[in-house]
Amino acid sequence: MSFEIKLPLFEGPFDLLLFFIERDELDIHDIPISKITDDFLDYIHHLEHLNLEVASEFILVAATLMRIKAKMLLPRPVFDEEGNEIDPREELVKHLLEYKKYKSVIHEFSALEGERIEKEKRGNIIQEIKSLSEKVNVESELQDVDLYKLLKVFQRALEKFELEKNKPIHTVVQYPYNISEQKKFILKTLQKEHRMSFEKVVSLQPDKIAVIFNFLAILEMINSHIIAIHSGIGYNNFWIERSKEEIVS
């Protein structure tokens, strides 16, 4: 038995984000970035499973959400010139409010456009037909054509063909990692070892992308009090272990 999955198509990434916010009745000024990032990535993954091309705008917003999520997990607040803490979500919220403002009037513009298309200006039919016949007078146009002009047109066509042929092709690679699976991987490793250094985590999966996902997974588990962190020996190194609350539960 085969199951058919139908996904709603959105006009852009901000349209998708507003859908999540309205669906879950979220406060647009206080977005739960972790949840909305997971929902956004899950939608993109479903598109990829259906072999649908993911637009670069969606990929850019997904990267932006993950960057904001990482900033909120890191305990390093940034302050403005007046000493107020800058919310990493501030720029995203500003763009969403701007998009929502324009989206609220787009239906009115669309209706006005539809009404205008249905209207036709009044004119002199005979004069219009005569004007059109003068514009498409093929014989008068061919009188000025010579071999040099034909060669110039042919040269421009060849240049356009070469430009299209050599246009760069962007390929998006789906990495075999996600934060949820890396959290399970780290916890499974900690069951065997009481304490583990970040250097050891890197050595288990030395791939650059895996190191990034493992680091984000560690930040999430620290934030959720699943694991504890201790300063290690050496520059930029630390030790992790399962928190006491996690072990008791």
Phi, psi and omega in degrees: 000131179253145181248134180261125181256127178245123180250139175291141179261136183247152184291339180184174183297325179290328175298320178292318179297318178295326177298314179297318182295317180287324180297316183265006179053051181270156175278117185295338179274350180221066186287128171288091192299326182295314182292315184290331175293315179298317179296319182296313180294323179297321178296316180296318180296323177295322177297320181293322179297329180271010179060033175265138182289131179267123182293152182297331179297321179294320180294321180296315180292324177298317178296322179296317179298318179293325178293317178296319180298317179294320179297321181287335177282329180280127181280059180229081182294147177249136184245150177275187183295333180271002178088008178273140180290133181271124177282125179301340182274355189302313182293320179297315180298320180298316179294321180295317179296321178295317180295319181296323180296315180289325181295330183292338181251356184295328180293323178294317178297321180295320178294319178297321179296318179298319179295321182291324180295325182288346181268149180228131181288147179277143180200178179272109186298316182297318180294322180293319179297319179295320180295319179294320181295328178290325181288330184252032178282094186295321183297319180291327178290320182289342181295329183266003181275131175229180184297322181298315180295322178297319178294322178295319178295318179297320179296317178297323178296319178295318179297318178295321179296316179296321179297316179292322182292324183264011179295132182296142179251125181263125180246127178265123182262127177272113181281145184278042180225150167210159188297322181299314181291325180290329175296317178296320180298315182293316179296322178296320178293323180290341176291330180274326181241134182294322182219144183219136179277157178295329176299323179292321178299318179295319182292333180289324178223084187286355179299137186303315181294322179296322178298318180296314180295320179296320180295316178295322178296319178297316179300318180296317182290327175294316180296329180268005179060031176276324176232162177245156182237142178226146178294134181259186179266133179105169184283129177058038177238154178206165179247146177235151176207160179294136181291158180296324179296320180293319181294320181294318180290000000 
